[in-house]
Amino acid sequence: MAVRPQLCEACSIKDLTFCSSLHGAEHDHLRQILTHVQFDGHNTIFHEAEDADYVFNITSGSVKLYKLLGDGRRQITGFLFAGDFLGLALNTNYRYTAEAVEPVTACRFPRQKLEKLFDDFPQLEKRMLGMAVDELAAAQDQMLLLGRKTAKEKVASFLLMLARRQEHRGEDSDMISIPMSRSDIADYLGLTIETVSRTLTQLRKEATISLKDNRHIEAVGREMLEDLAEGL
């Protein structure tokens, strides 16, 4: 993990981060406790059950969250992107492992120092609470994906999730970026790698998507993709 300097004013996603609730000189208090960090792809940011000493605001790249089951299998519980907050914990330990999917940069905050700032800047705590609510909603969507949807519906929902996240970041969503591996997608959707690949091929043959390469998929039939995700 390399540490590098960066000006908050130069942050390309500052409107998406939790510190966007601060204005002017208020940012100075936050700058005093943050460190800008960088992780190479496939590097672990923190492990499940470690002391939750830090929280992170991702500024670029993508992160996967996972838990290891008792039999050694891995369940990916979510993917985070630029603007997302990482490491929120209700107790003193992280509840999952976080690993960089690709090179990641982030602002790192000591948890105790950050919590002390909430007394002076309640809008900061409110913004973080909103992010925690979004995280809960994502977890509920994941439960629906795993429990009630077919393989085709799962893959369609996953692609739409990535497209909507790109829209949220102000990026074009017709060409969907896929930074994670097919294995990661399978572990997130509760499918096998073969089923994920077979389903993508089927969607391509139906002219719902166009496979540009392993990392880019064009949603040529966006409405059809949305209908599939809803089980229509």
C-alpha positions as CSV (number, residue, x, y, z in Angstrom):
1,M,0.0,0.0,0.0
2,A,1.5,3.3,-1.1
3,V,0.7,6.7,0.4
4,R,0.5,9.7,-1.9
5,P,-0.5,13.3,-1.4
6,Q,-3.6,14.7,-3.1
7,L,-5.6,17.9,-2.8
8,C,-9.3,17.5,-1.9
9,E,-10.2,20.3,-4.3
10,A,-8.7,18.2,-7.2
11,C,-10.9,15.1,-6.3
12,S,-12.9,14.2,-9.4
13,I,-15.7,12.6,-7.4
14,K,-15.9,15.1,-4.5
15,D,-19.6,15.6,-5.0
16,L,-20.2,11.8,-4.4
17,T,-18.1,11.4,-1.3
18,F,-19.4,11.7,2.3
19,C,-17.3,14.9,2.9
20,S,-19.4,16.7,0.3
21,S,-21.5,17.8,3.2
22,L,-18.7,20.1,4.4
23,H,-18.0,23.5,2.9
24,G,-15.1,25.9,2.8
25,A,-12.9,25.9,5.9
26,E,-14.8,22.9,7.4
27,H,-12.8,20.7,5.1
28,D,-9.6,21.7,6.9
29,H,-10.7,19.7,10.0
30,L,-11.2,16.6,7.9
31,R,-7.9,17.0,6.1
32,Q,-6.0,16.9,9.4
33,I,-7.1,13.3,10.0
34,L,-7.2,11.8,6.6
35,T,-4.5,9.9,4.7
36,H,-4.6,9.3,0.9
37,V,-3.8,5.6,0.2
38,Q,-3.4,3.4,-2.8
39,F,-3.9,-0.4,-3.2
40,D,-2.8,-2.5,-6.2
41,G,-5.3,-4.9,-7.8
42,H,-6.0,-8.0,-5.7
43,N,-4.4,-6.5,-2.6
44,T,-6.4,-6.9,0.7
45,I,-7.5,-3.6,2.3
46,F,-8.6,-5.3,5.5
47,H,-9.6,-8.8,6.7
48,E,-12.8,-10.0,8.3
49,A,-12.6,-9.9,12.1
50,E,-9.7,-7.4,12.2
51,D,-10.1,-4.3,14.4
52,A,-12.1,-1.7,12.6
53,D,-9.7,1.1,13.2
54,Y,-10.2,2.8,9.9
55,V,-12.9,3.7,7.4
56,F,-12.3,4.5,3.8
57,N,-13.9,6.7,1.1
58,I,-13.0,5.2,-2.3
59,T,-11.9,7.8,-4.9
60,S,-11.1,5.5,-7.8
61,G,-11.2,1.8,-8.7
62,S,-13.4,-0.9,-7.4
63,V,-13.5,-3.2,-4.3
64,K,-15.1,-6.5,-3.6
65,L,-16.4,-7.5,-0.2
66,Y,-16.6,-11.1,0.8
67,K,-17.0,-13.6,3.7
68,L,-15.5,-17.1,3.9
69,L,-18.0,-19.8,4.8
70,G,-17.1,-22.6,7.2
71,D,-16.4,-25.1,4.4
72,G,-13.9,-22.7,2.7
73,R,-16.3,-21.4,0.1
74,R,-16.4,-17.7,-0.6
75,Q,-19.5,-15.5,-0.8
76,I,-19.0,-12.1,-2.3
77,T,-21.5,-9.8,-0.7
78,G,-21.0,-6.6,-2.7
79,F,-18.9,-4.4,-4.9
80,L,-18.0,-0.8,-4.1
81,F,-16.9,1.9,-6.5
82,A,-15.6,5.5,-6.5
83,G,-17.7,7.6,-4.0
84,D,-18.6,4.6,-1.8
85,F,-17.7,4.4,1.9
86,L,-15.9,1.3,3.1
87,G,-15.4,-0.2,6.6
88,L,-18.5,1.0,8.4
89,A,-18.9,-1.2,11.4
90,L,-21.4,-1.2,14.3
91,N,-18.9,-3.0,16.6
92,T,-15.1,-3.0,16.9
93,N,-14.4,-5.5,14.1
94,Y,-14.8,-5.6,10.4
95,R,-17.6,-7.9,9.3
96,Y,-16.1,-8.8,6.0
97,T,-12.9,-8.9,4.0
98,A,-12.3,-6.0,1.5
99,E,-10.1,-6.6,-1.6
100,A,-9.1,-4.3,-4.4
101,V,-10.5,-5.7,-7.7
102,E,-8.2,-3.3,-9.6
103,P,-5.9,-0.4,-8.5
104,V,-7.8,1.6,-5.9
105,T,-7.2,5.0,-4.3
106,A,-9.0,6.1,-1.2
107,C,-9.2,8.5,1.7
108,R,-8.5,6.7,4.9
109,F,-9.8,8.1,8.2
110,P,-9.0,6.9,11.8
111,R,-12.4,5.8,13.0
112,Q,-12.2,7.3,16.5
113,K,-11.0,10.7,15.3
114,L,-13.7,10.8,12.7
115,E,-16.4,10.0,15.3
116,K,-15.2,12.9,17.4
117,L,-15.7,15.3,14.4
118,F,-19.4,14.3,14.4
119,D,-20.0,16.5,17.4
120,D,-18.8,19.6,15.6
121,F,-20.2,18.7,12.2
122,P,-23.5,16.7,12.6
123,Q,-24.1,17.0,8.8
124,L,-21.1,14.7,8.4
125,E,-22.7,12.0,10.6
126,K,-26.0,12.4,8.7
127,R,-24.2,11.9,5.4
128,M,-22.5,8.8,6.7
129,L,-25.8,7.5,8.0
130,G,-27.3,7.9,4.5
131,M,-24.4,5.8,3.1
132,A,-25.1,3.1,5.7
133,V,-28.8,3.1,4.7
134,D,-27.7,2.7,1.0
135,E,-25.4,-0.2,2.1
136,L,-28.4,-1.9,3.8
137,A,-30.5,-1.5,0.7
138,A,-27.8,-3.1,-1.4
139,A,-27.7,-6.0,1.0
140,Q,-31.4,-6.5,0.7
141,D,-31.1,-6.4,-3.1
142,Q,-28.4,-9.1,-2.8
143,M,-30.8,-11.3,-0.8
144,L,-33.4,-11.0,-3.5
145,L,-30.8,-11.9,-6.1
146,L,-29.7,-15.0,-4.3
147,G,-33.1,-16.2,-3.2
148,R,-35.7,-15.6,-5.8
149,K,-34.3,-14.9,-9.3
150,T,-33.3,-17.2,-12.1
151,A,-29.7,-17.2,-13.5
152,K,-30.8,-15.0,-16.4
153,E,-32.6,-12.6,-14.1
154,K,-29.5,-12.5,-11.8
155,V,-27.1,-11.7,-14.6
156,A,-29.4,-9.0,-16.1
157,S,-29.8,-7.4,-12.6
158,F,-26.1,-7.4,-12.1
159,L,-25.4,-5.7,-15.4
160,L,-28.0,-3.1,-14.7
161,M,-26.6,-2.5,-11.3
162,L,-23.2,-1.7,-12.8
163,A,-24.8,0.5,-15.5
164,R,-26.7,2.5,-12.8
165,R,-23.5,2.9,-10.8
166,Q,-21.8,4.4,-13.8
167,E,-24.8,6.8,-14.3
168,H,-24.4,7.8,-10.7
169,R,-20.8,8.7,-11.3
170,G,-21.7,10.7,-14.4
171,E,-20.4,8.2,-16.8
172,D,-21.9,6.7,-20.0
173,S,-23.9,3.6,-19.1
174,D,-24.5,2.0,-22.5
175,M,-21.0,0.5,-22.4
176,I,-20.8,-1.3,-19.1
177,S,-17.4,-1.7,-17.5
178,I,-16.8,-5.1,-15.9
179,P,-13.6,-4.8,-13.8
180,M,-14.3,-8.0,-11.8
181,S,-13.6,-11.5,-13.1
182,R,-16.3,-14.1,-14.1
183,S,-15.4,-15.9,-10.9
184,D,-16.2,-12.9,-8.8
185,I,-19.5,-12.4,-10.6
186,A,-20.4,-16.1,-10.0
187,D,-19.5,-15.8,-6.3
188,Y,-21.7,-12.7,-6.0
189,L,-24.7,-14.1,-7.8
190,G,-24.5,-17.6,-6.3
191,L,-23.9,-19.2,-9.7
192,T,-21.1,-21.2,-11.3
193,I,-18.6,-19.6,-13.7
194,E,-19.9,-21.8,-16.5
195,T,-23.5,-20.6,-15.8
196,V,-22.4,-16.9,-15.9
197,S,-20.6,-17.4,-19.2
198,R,-23.4,-19.4,-20.7
199,T,-26.0,-16.8,-19.7
200,L,-23.9,-13.9,-21.1
201,T,-23.6,-15.9,-24.4
202,Q,-27.4,-16.4,-24.4
203,L,-28.0,-12.7,-23.9
204,R,-25.6,-11.9,-26.7
205,K,-27.4,-14.3,-29.1
206,E,-30.7,-12.6,-28.2
207,A,-29.2,-9.2,-29.1
208,T,-29.7,-8.0,-25.5
209,I,-26.0,-7.3,-25.0
210,S,-22.9,-7.1,-27.1
211,L,-19.7,-8.6,-25.7
212,K,-16.9,-6.2,-26.6
213,D,-14.3,-7.9,-24.6
214,N,-13.9,-9.5,-21.1
215,R,-14.1,-6.1,-19.5
216,H,-16.8,-4.3,-21.5
217,I,-20.4,-5.2,-22.3
218,E,-22.7,-3.0,-24.4
219,A,-26.3,-2.9,-23.3
220,V,-27.8,-2.8,-26.9
221,G,-31.2,-3.9,-25.6
222,R,-31.5,-1.9,-22.4
223,E,-35.3,-2.3,-22.1
224,M,-35.1,-6.0,-22.7
225,L,-32.4,-6.2,-20.0
226,E,-34.6,-4.3,-17.6
227,D,-37.6,-6.6,-18.4
228,L,-35.4,-9.6,-17.7
229,A,-34.3,-8.2,-14.4
230,E,-37.9,-7.8,-13.3
231,G,-38.9,-11.3,-14.4
232,L,-41.1,-10.1,-17.3
